[in-house]
Amino acid sequence: MKNSRVTLAAAILAAILGLMAPAHSFQDAKVPQAANLTGLHDFDFLVGQWQVHHRQLKERLTNSREWVEFDGTLITRSLMDGWANMGDNVFKMPGGDVRGVSLRSYDPKTREWAVWWLDGRNPSANLDPPIKGHFENGVGSFYSSDNLRGKPIRVRVTWSQITSTSARWEQAFSADGGKTWETNWVSEFRRVS
């Protein structure tokens, strides 16, 4: 009886070790390439509550020089352990409050952030094409292609002047493939303590 228990225990141990053994040799195994996390924390500065002052061109790509100014708020939350974040925006526009949500996610393969926008005035519409880019020397530059009044445009968003309590955001459009840019929206952020 004792020999059969030892034999059974040895058989179970051999089976367990066999299950744990690799199906191929170590030399055949590919070592996974480490994710590039260089830009993973680029948007950490934006997490929290902000008061925002906005200046927006009344008409875009029409040579307009008439700016509309209004205030707003932003609350940004980190998601997916820092791999994404979400901004809940309120714009106190002259015609009434407008809400919007920005969703950002980091891609370690490209070292870029993708940013989508959901406009509260049309919440069931398709999301805008994402702007994509990264930060370099403290300035974030993001680009996409879109349409304005049925014509193709390039979109550029720039984050700059970033401190622990402030930041600047600018949006510009180009109707000539990026040769010239018209800044049409500027936002100045002040952290709420």
C-alpha positions as semicolon CSV with decimal commas, in nm:
position;residue;x (nm);y (nm);z (nm)
1;M;0,000;0,000;0,000
2;K;0,282;0,234;0,091
3;N;0,458;0,166;-0,243
4;S;0,141;0,238;-0,439
5;R;0,102;0,578;-0,261
6;V;0,462;0,669;-0,342
7;T;0,416;0,558;-0,701
8;L;0,090;0,759;-0,728
9;A;0,255;1,069;-0,574
10;A;0,550;1,036;-0,813
11;A;0,313;1,003;-1,110
12;I;0,116;1,315;-1,004
13;L;0,437;1,514;-0,951
14;A;0,570;1,405;-1,292
15;A;0,239;1,508;-1,455
16;I;0,246;1,850;-1,286
17;L;0,607;1,910;-1,385
18;G;0,523;1,799;-1,738
19;L;0,239;2,050;-1,755
20;M;0,467;2,327;-1,634
21;A;0,745;2,243;-1,880
22;P;0,756;2,465;-2,190
23;A;0,623;2,313;-2,510
24;H;0,931;2,438;-2,697
25;S;1,289;2,505;-2,608
26;F;1,393;2,834;-2,450
27;Q;1,610;2,913;-2,752
28;D;1,303;2,905;-2,976
29;A;1,109;3,145;-2,756
30;K;1,080;3,507;-2,866
31;V;1,148;3,754;-2,589
32;P;0,864;4,010;-2,594
33;Q;0,979;4,359;-2,672
34;A;0,928;4,595;-2,380
35;A;0,656;4,855;-2,426
36;N;0,783;5,206;-2,489
37;L;0,638;5,410;-2,203
38;T;0,826;5,731;-2,285
39;G;0,507;5,936;-2,318
40;L;0,274;5,745;-2,085
41;H;0,273;6,021;-1,822
42;D;0,256;6,321;-2,059
43;F;-0,104;6,404;-1,967
44;D;-0,067;6,345;-1,591
45;F;-0,053;6,724;-1,546
46;L;-0,415;6,753;-1,665
47;V;-0,570;6,524;-1,402
48;G;-0,779;6,730;-1,159
49;Q;-1,013;7,029;-1,166
50;W;-0,957;7,339;-1,379
51;Q;-1,110;7,679;-1,447
52;V;-1,071;7,766;-1,813
53;H;-1,087;8,091;-2,009
54;H;-1,163;8,036;-2,381
55;R;-1,120;8,261;-2,685
56;Q;-1,279;8,130;-3,005
57;L;-1,293;8,281;-3,352
58;K;-1,655;8,346;-3,441
59;E;-1,601;8,208;-3,795
60;R;-1,326;7,968;-3,897
61;L;-1,117;7,987;-4,214
62;T;-1,299;8,300;-4,334
63;N;-1,034;8,560;-4,236
64;S;-1,256;8,654;-3,941
65;R;-1,091;8,856;-3,665
66;E;-1,393;8,856;-3,432
67;W;-1,325;8,655;-3,116
68;V;-1,584;8,530;-2,867
69;E;-1,467;8,489;-2,506
70;F;-1,622;8,273;-2,237
71;D;-1,526;8,070;-1,931
72;G;-1,563;7,705;-1,848
73;T;-1,452;7,415;-1,635
74;L;-1,270;7,088;-1,690
75;I;-1,246;6,783;-1,466
76;T;-0,997;6,520;-1,588
77;R;-0,981;6,168;-1,450
78;S;-0,713;5,908;-1,509
79;L;-0,837;5,576;-1,652
80;M;-0,687;5,232;-1,714
81;D;-0,404;5,287;-1,463
82;G;-0,280;5,594;-1,654
83;W;-0,301;5,452;-2,006
84;A;-0,603;5,674;-2,074
85;N;-0,787;5,973;-1,930
86;M;-1,119;6,146;-1,972
87;G;-1,200;6,516;-1,955
88;D;-1,550;6,639;-1,867
89;N;-1,583;6,990;-2,012
90;V;-1,841;7,263;-1,951
91;F;-1,827;7,567;-2,180
92;K;-2,023;7,869;-2,054
93;M;-2,085;8,003;-2,405
94;P;-2,290;8,318;-2,473
95;G;-2,584;8,109;-2,603
96;G;-2,583;7,876;-2,302
97;D;-2,379;7,598;-2,148
98;V;-2,232;7,332;-2,377
99;R;-2,080;7,006;-2,256
100;G;-1,821;6,784;-2,416
101;V;-1,601;6,488;-2,332
102;S;-1,245;6,428;-2,444
103;L;-1,104;6,075;-2,429
104;R;-0,729;6,021;-2,457
105;S;-0,537;5,692;-2,479
106;Y;-0,167;5,611;-2,510
107;D;-0,026;5,369;-2,768
108;P;0,316;5,234;-2,662
109;K;0,387;5,106;-3,015
110;T;0,372;5,452;-3,173
111;R;0,451;5,650;-2,853
112;E;0,150;5,866;-2,943
113;W;-0,167;5,974;-2,771
114;A;-0,498;5,958;-2,958
115;V;-0,765;6,207;-2,854
116;W;-1,136;6,179;-2,941
117;W;-1,405;6,442;-2,887
118;L;-1,772;6,387;-2,804
119;D;-1,979;6,704;-2,847
120;G;-2,270;6,729;-2,604
121;R;-2,478;6,916;-2,863
122;N;-2,490;6,597;-3,071
123;P;-2,407;6,311;-2,831
124;S;-2,525;6,031;-3,060
125;A;-2,318;6,142;-3,359
126;N;-2,001;5,964;-3,461
127;L;-1,693;6,071;-3,271
128;D;-1,468;6,318;-3,449
129;P;-1,156;6,162;-3,605
130;P;-0,891;6,139;-3,332
131;I;-0,603;6,381;-3,323
132;K;-0,274;6,200;-3,265
133;G;0,062;6,316;-3,142
134;H;0,309;6,338;-2,858
135;F;0,500;6,577;-2,634
136;E;0,850;6,697;-2,706
137;N;1,041;6,947;-2,490
138;G;0,726;7,023;-2,291
139;V;0,504;7,097;-2,593
140;G;0,237;6,857;-2,716
141;S;0,154;6,864;-3,089
142;F;-0,142;6,667;-3,224
143;Y;-0,278;6,644;-3,581
144;S;-0,568;6,499;-3,776
145;S;-0,764;6,537;-4,097
146;D;-1,124;6,652;-4,087
147;N;-1,384;6,844;-4,288
148;L;-1,518;7,196;-4,248
149;R;-1,820;7,303;-4,453
150;G;-1,766;6,999;-4,676
151;K;-1,400;7,074;-4,751
152;P;-1,098;6,881;-4,620
153;I;-0,885;7,050;-4,356
154;R;-0,591;6,965;-4,131
155;V;-0,638;7,014;-3,757
156;R;-0,357;7,093;-3,516
157;V;-0,385;7,105;-3,136
158;T;-0,096;7,230;-2,925
159;W;-0,047;7,204;-2,548
160;S;0,216;7,442;-2,408
161;Q;0,317;7,659;-2,110
162;I;0,248;7,365;-1,879
163;T;0,309;7,410;-1,506
164;S;0,157;7,240;-1,202
165;T;-0,116;7,508;-1,191
166;S;-0,159;7,624;-1,551
167;A;-0,154;7,521;-1,916
168;R;-0,237;7,659;-2,261
169;W;-0,430;7,477;-2,537
170;E;-0,459;7,600;-2,895
171;Q;-0,649;7,468;-3,195
172;A;-0,565;7,567;-3,552
173;F;-0,703;7,470;-3,893
174;S;-0,528;7,456;-4,230
175;A;-0,710;7,453;-4,563
176;D;-0,385;7,413;-4,764
177;G;-0,250;7,086;-4,628
178;G;-0,055;7,241;-4,341
179;K;0,132;7,517;-4,526
180;T;-0,050;7,788;-4,331
181;W;-0,248;7,766;-4,008
182;E;-0,529;7,976;-3,859
183;T;-0,548;7,958;-3,480
184;N;-0,920;7,958;-3,402
185;W;-0,945;7,857;-3,035
186;V;-0,720;7,935;-2,737
187;S;-0,784;7,806;-2,384
188;E;-0,597;7,913;-2,069
189;F;-0,621;7,661;-1,783
190;R;-0,589;7,744;-1,409
191;R;-0,595;7,459;-1,159
192;V;-0,862;7,465;-0,890
193;S;-0,700;7,383;-0,554
